Amino acid sequence: MERRMLSTLKSKAFFFAVASVVFLLTQIFFLKGDTQEVIGEIEALAKEQLPQLEKARDMQMAVVQVQQWLTDISATRGLDGLNDGFDEAEANAELFRQRTEEMIQLDKANADFYKALLPVFEDYYMAGQMMAEGYIAGGPSSGNLMMDDFDKSAEAIYSRIDTLMDKHQSGTERALAAAIATAKQAEQSSIMFTSVLGVLIFSLISGLWFFVLKPVNRVHRLVEELGKGDGDLSQRLPEDRKDEIGDLARSFNHFIDKTDHTVSSIMKSVVRLIPMAEELSDTNTHVQDRVMKQNEQSKRVHECMMTTKNAADSVSGAVERISSASTQGYERVSHGVDIVVKSSQTMEQLSIKVGSAETAISRLRESSERIEGVIDVISNIAEQTNLLALNAAIEAARAGEAGRGFAVVADEVRSLAGKTHESTVEVQSMVEAIRSETHEVVRIMQESADAAGESKELVEASQSSLNEINDAILHIRSCSEEILDAIQLQGENFSKVEQNFDVMDEYFRETLESGQLTFSFGEDMKKMSMKLQSMVSNFKVSDNDWSTKKRGKSRVNEEVDLF
């Protein structure tokens, strides 16, 4: 089912999620930009303004130290080891020059100012040195003459140094103020984004309450009222929404409609059961009258049935004899079957034994063939041994003492003799195997003969059992003749019963029509109907149109509305 955009809970949740993510990404982007700007300004302050301010302070301190050390020399006139002021003053002057060169490199925009500052400092330093030397050489009278020039030079250098310090101090303050302003702007942006995000979260929670939790609570209250209240099935949920909650309400209302219809049908059926139980009671009264009439006819039938019973007793005796004979016949046949089965098993064992004998004989044949091969080897070895022995004897006779050289031949003879011995042993083992296999064949054949004897005995027993079965069958035939006589007598008695059966048949048909509803069943059904009515009365349904009237008397083969 198609819905407009943002008409479903899923689309609304997706929209709020996407909006929140986009808003968070936007906030992160702006915060990152502001943070980078603040970091850049602070880095610039740390890399440019602060080092320049520090070096300017070093320059200012160097000027002050130069004046201090030269003034100390003028006061002490370099006496008693207090003449190191010139060195200290020179060190601070050198520091001033170094810092000035560094400032020229760092602050290129004011390089001309620093370059112009160096001559002023040199004049200041030179005037100070001359004043100190004047005090040392000529005393106060000579030094005081030069103090005015030194004061003018000091005023000029201090004026420029103060200008330099003010410039760097103001630059540092401006950079710091810019960084603070950027940080405050980032703070305001963060507060704004956080506020908007809070509004979005509040909107999401409010939407969750109004669009999800509140409708779900309404469904919960309705279900709780159905379970714990008066069971009012006429209540319905509003179906005006087009989202999942609306689908839930429509599905729930559909379920309530079906339940309402089902409970209404049950209530109608239960209410109709009460008059039907009353009808059943009336029917039972009618059946009792019919049963009384049937009882009179049953007495007449009873007289005939007594005669039939005597005949049935005779039939019963004959049937018992037939049963006994049949049982004996069954036992004989079963015994015969067992014997035949055993015969089959014995013959099968005999077949297996014969097969085993064939296998043993086959192995005996193979052993014989192997013996023939070994015998051939022994024969060849024996011939070679004889030849070698002959050759050895001839050579030994010719060689005399040199006959010992024929030891090789003697060794060969011994080797062939060893092979002959091994072959003899192998022949012996094979002969033993043949003997064992032959014994096995004899034993198996003996068992086969025994099995054949057992089979013969079992067949003879089977023949005897079959003869006994024939005797039992003859006995059954004799009993059957007795049964035939009793059945003839029973047929004469049943002819009398048949005369009264037609009268009973009419009443039986009426009894069967009324007997479908018994008296006890009618009472039980009435109690159950009232119990069911009490149970379903707890429900309030929309359809209350049912009837408690009894049905019409004539309803056989008619379709009657139960409600």
N, C-alpha and C positions, 0 to 999 in steps of 0.2 A: 504494500500500500504506500503510495507516494505521499510525502509530506513536504511542506514548505521548509526552507532553511531555518534552522534553530527551533523547529517545532518539536523535536524529540529531545529527551534527556541526554542521549548520547551526543547529539550535535551540539547541545548547549555546553555540556561538559568539555567537549573537544574545543569549542570556541574559547571558553574561559581558560583552558589549559594553554592553547596556542597564544592567546592574548597575554597571559602571565609570562610565558617563556619569552615572547617578543619584548615585552616591557622590561623583563629582567636583563635581557641581552642589551637593550637600548641603554638601560641604567649602567650596566657594566661598561659599555662603550664610552659613554660620556664621562663616567667616573675615571676610567682609564686615561682619557684625554686630559682631564683636569689634573689628575695625579701626575701624569708625565710632564705637564706644563709646570706644576709646582716643583717637581724634582729638577727640571731643567733650570728654573730660576735659582733654586737653592744651590745646584751644582755650579752655576755661573757665579753666584755670590761667593761660594767656597773657593773656586778656582781663580777668580779675577779680583773681586772687590776686597775680600778679606786679606789675600796676600799683599795687595797694593797698600791697604790700610796698615798692615803690619810693617811693611817696609818704610812707609811714611813715618810711622812712629819711631822706627829705628833711626831714621834720618833726624827726626826731631830730638831724640835722645842723644844722638852723636853730637849735634850742635851744642846741646846743653852741657855734655861732658867735656867738650873742647873748652868751653868758657869756664867750666868749673875747675879743670886741671890748670889752665893758664892763670886763673885768678888765684888758685892755691900757690902757685910758684911765685906770683907777684907778692903774695902776703908773706911767704916764708923765705923768699929770695934764694931758694935753692940751698939753704944751709942745713947742716946736720943730717945729711942723707936724704933730704926731701926734694931732691932735684930730679925725680923720675916723672914729673908732671909733663915734661916735653914728650916723653915716649908715650905716655897714656893719651895725651892730646893728639899725637900723630896717629896712634891706633884708631881713635874715634874718627879722626879726619879721613883716614883710609876707609873706615866703615861707611862714612857718609858718601864718599866717592863711589864705592862698590854698590851701595843701595841705589844711588842715583842712576848708574849705568843699568842696573836691573829694572828700575822703573821706566827708563827709556824704552827697554825691550817689551815690558808688559803693557804700558799705557802709551801706545804709539800716538794716540790722539793728542796727548799733552807732551810729546817728546820735546818740542821747542821750549816749553816751560822748564823742563828738567835741565836741558842744555844751558839755558840762561841762568839757572840757579847755581851751576858749578862756579862761574867766575865770582859771583857774589859771595859764595862760601869761601873761595880762596882768598878774597880780599879780607873777609872776616877772620880767617885763620891766620893770615899774615899779620894783620893788625894786632891780634892777640899775642902772637909770638914776639913782635916788636915791643909791646907793652911789658911782657914778662921779662924780656932781656933788659929793657930799660930799668925795671925795678931791681934787677939783679946787679946791673952795672953801676947805675947812678943813684939808686935808692928811690924814695918816694918822689923826690923833686923831679927826677928824670922820668920816672914811670907815670906820674900823674899827667905829664904833658901829653903822653900818648893815649891816655885812657879815653879822652874825648873821641879820638878816631875809632878806637875799639868799640865804644858804645854806639857810634853811628853805624859801624859795620854790623854790630850785633842786632841793632834795630832793623836794618835792612834784611838780614838773613832770617830773623824771627818773623818778620812780616810775611816773607815769602813762605816760610815753613807753616805759619798759621793758615795762610791761604791754601797751601797744599793739604793740610789736615782737614780744613773745612770742606774742601772739594771732595776728598775721599770719604769723609764722614757722611756728607750728604748723599754721595753716590751709594754708599752701603745702606743708608737708611731707605733710599728710594727702592733699591733692589729688594730689601727685606719687606718693605711695605707692599711691593708688587706681589711677592710670594705669599704674604699674608692675605692680600686681597683675592688672589687666585684660590688659596685654600678655603677662604670663606665662601667664595662662589661655588667651589666643589661641595662644601658642606650644605649650602642652600639647595644645590641640585640634588644631593643625596636625600635631604629632608623632603624635597618635593616628590622625588621618585618613590621614597618610602611611604609618603602619604597616599600617593596614587595607588601603590601596591596594597596598602592597607584597605583602601576603598574597594579595590578589586576583590581582596580576600573577604571583606565584609559582604560584598555583593554575592560572592560565591556561596558563603555560608547562608545568607538570607535566601538565595535561590534554592539551595539544598533543603532548607526548612520548608519554604512555601511550596516548592514544586515536587519534592520527594517525600520528606519525612511527614509532613502534614497529611497528604493523601494516604500514605501508608498507614499512619495512625488511625485514619478514618476507617480503612479496611480492617485494621486490627480490632477497633472497637466494635465494628459490625460482627466480625467473627466471634468476638468474645460475648456479645449479646446473644448470638445464636447458640453458643455453647452453654452459657450460664443463665440467660434470661428466659423469656417466655417462648423462645423458638419462633419468632415472628419471621416467616419466610416471605412476607410481602414487602420487606425493605429492599431498597436498591441503591447502588452507588451512582453518583452523577457520571455521565458518559460524555460530557462536553469537551473534555481535553483530547488533543490529537497526538499525545506522546505515549510513552510506554505505560505511564500511569493510567491513561485513558484505555489502553489495550487491556491492562490488568482489570480495570473496573468493568469493561465490557465482557471479558472472559468470566469474571466472578459473577456478574449478573446473569450471564448465560447459565452458569452452573446453578445459581440460586433458582432460576426459572425451571430448569430440569428437576431440581430437588423439590421445588414447590409442586410441580406437576406430579411427580412420583408420590410425594406424601399425600397429595389430594386424592390420587387414585387409590392409595392404600387405605385412606380414611373412608372413602366411598365403599371399598370392598369390605372393610371391617364393619361398617354400619349395616351393610346388607347381610352380613353373616348372622346377626342376631335374629331377624325374622326367618332366615333360612333354617336356623336351628329350631325355631318353633315349628316350622313346617315339617322338619324332620321328626319332631316329637309326635305330631299328628299322624305322620306316615307310619311311625312305629306302632301306634295304636291300631291302625288298619292292618298292619302286618300280623299283629298278635291274633286278631280275629281269623285271619286266613290260616295261621299256624294251627289254631284249634281244629278247624275243619280238616286240615291236613293230618292231624293226629288221629282222627277217626279212621281215615283211610289207611294210615300206617299200621293200625292194629290189625286190619284185615290182611295187610301185606305180611305182618309178622307171623300169622298162622302158617302161611305158605312158606315163609322163610325158615321156619323150624324144620319142616320136612327137608328143605334144601340143605339145611345145616347138617342133618344126618348124612346126607349124601356127600356133603363137602368134607365131613370127617373121614369118610371112606377114601375120598380123593386125597385127603391130606396124608393118610397112612400110605397110600400107594406112592404119593409124591415123595414121602420120606424115604421109602425103599428105593425109589428111583434116584433120589439124591445120594443115598448111601452107595448104591451101585455106581453111580456116575463118579462119585468121589474116589471109589476104589479104582475105577477105570482111569481116572485122571492120574492117580498115584502111579499106577502101573505104566501108563504111557510116559509119565515124567521120568520114572526110573529107566525106562527103555531109552529115552532121549539122552539121559546122563551117560548110559552105557555106550551109546553110539558116539557121543562126544568124546568120551575117554578113548574109544577105539580110534577115532580120528586123530586124537593127540598122540596116541602111541604109534600109529602109522607114520605120523609126521616126524616123531623122534627117530623112528627107524630110518626114515629117509635121510635125516640129518646124519645119523651115524654112518650110513652107507657112504654118504658124501665125504665124511671125514676119512673113511677107509680109503676112498679113491685118492684123496689128497696125500695120505700117508704112503700109499703105493707109488704115487708120482714122485714123492721125495726119495723113496727107496730107489726108484729108477735113476734119478739124477745122481744119487750117491754112487751107484754102480758105474755110471759113466765116468764119474770123477776117479773112481778106483782104477778103471782101465787106463786113464791118462797117466796116473801116478805109476802104474805098473810099467807103462812104456818108458817113462823117465828112468825108472830103476833099471830096466833092461839096457837102455843106452848107456847109462853110467857104468853098469857092470861090464859091458863090452869094452868101453874106453879104459876102465880100470885094468882089465886083463891085458889089453894092448900095452898100456903104459908099464905095467908090471913086467911084461915080457921084454920090452925095450930096455927097461932099467936093468934087468938081469943080464942081458946081452952086453950092454955097455959096461956094466960093472965088471963082467968077466974079462973083457978086452982091456980095460983101463988098469985093472989091478989097483995099485995105490991111488992112481988118479981117479978111481971110481967115486971118490968123494965128490967129484964135480957133478956127478949126476944127482946131487941132493935136490936139485930143482925138480927133477922128475919124481923123486920120492915125495916131495911136498905136494905135487899135483895129484899124486896117487892118494895121499892122505885127504886132500880136499874133495876129491871125487868120492872117497869113502865116507866123508862126513855128509855129503849130499845124499849118498845112498842111505845113510842112517836116518836123516830127516824125512826122506821119502818113505822109509819103512814106518816111521812113527806116524806119519800122516795117513798111510794106508791102514795102520792099526786103528786110528781114531775113526776113520770112515767105516771100517768094518764094524766098530762098535755102534756107530750111528745106524748102520743098516740093521744090526741086530735089534736095536731099540725100536726102530720104526717097524720092523717086522713084528715085534711083540705088540706094539700098539695096534697094528692091523688085526692081529689075532684077537686082541681084547675087544676092539670095536665090532668085529664080525660076530663075536660071541654075544655082545649086547644087542646087536641087531637080531640075532636068533631069538634071544629072550623076549625082545619087544614083539617079534612076530608071534611068539607063543602067547603072550598076553593078549594080543589082538584076537587070536583065535578064541581064547576063553571068553573075551568080551562079546564077541559075535554070538557065541553059543548062549551067553546070558541074555543077549538081546532077543534071541529066538524064543527063549523060555518066557520072557516078559510079554512078548507079543501073543503067545498062547494064552497067558493069563488074561490079557486084554480081550481076547475073543470070548473067554468064559464070562467076563464081566458084561460084555455086550449082550450075550444071550440072556443073562439075568435081567438086564434092563428091558429087553424085549418082553420078558414074562411080566414084569411090572407094568409095562405099557398096556398090556391086555387087561390087567386089573383096572387101570385108570379108565380105560374105554368103557368098561361096564359101569363104573361109578358115574361117568359123565352122562351116560344114557339115562340113568335114574335122575340125575340132576336136571336134565333137559325136561323130563316130565313135570318136575316141580316148578321149573321156571315158566312153563306154559300157564300154570295157575296164577303165578305172580303177574304175568303179562295181562291177565284179564282185569286186574285192578290198576295196572300202571297207567292206562289211558285216563282213568278218573283222576289219578294223582297228578298227571302231567299238567292239566289245566291249572290246578292249584299251585303247582310248582312254578309255572310261568309267572303267576301273580306274585308268588313269594320272592322270586328272583328280582322282579321289578322293584318291590318294596324292600327286599333284603339288602339292597345296596346302601341303604341308610339304616343303621342299627340304632337301637334306643340309647345304648351307652355312648355311642359316637356322637349322637345329637346333643347329649348333655355336655360332653367334653368340648364339643365345638362351640356351644353357647358360652361356656366359661372362658375359653380361649378368645372368643370374639370380644367379650367384655374386657378382658385383660389387654388385648390389642387396642381396643378403643380408648382405654385409659392411657396407654402409652402414647398413641399418636395424637391424643387430645392436647398434649403439651405443645404441639406445633400450631402456629397460626398461619393458615394458607389463604390464598386469594380466591380459590374456588370452593365454596361451601354448599354447592347445590347437590344434595343427595337425598335419597328417599329411604324411609324406614318401614314402608308398607310391605305386607306379604304379597308374594306372587299369586297369580291366578291358579285355581285348582287344576285346570286342564293344561298341562305343560309338557306332556310326553311328545317327543319328536318335534318340539317347537323351540325356536330360538328366542330366549327371553333376555331382556336387558337387565343386568344385575344391579344397575344403578338407577 
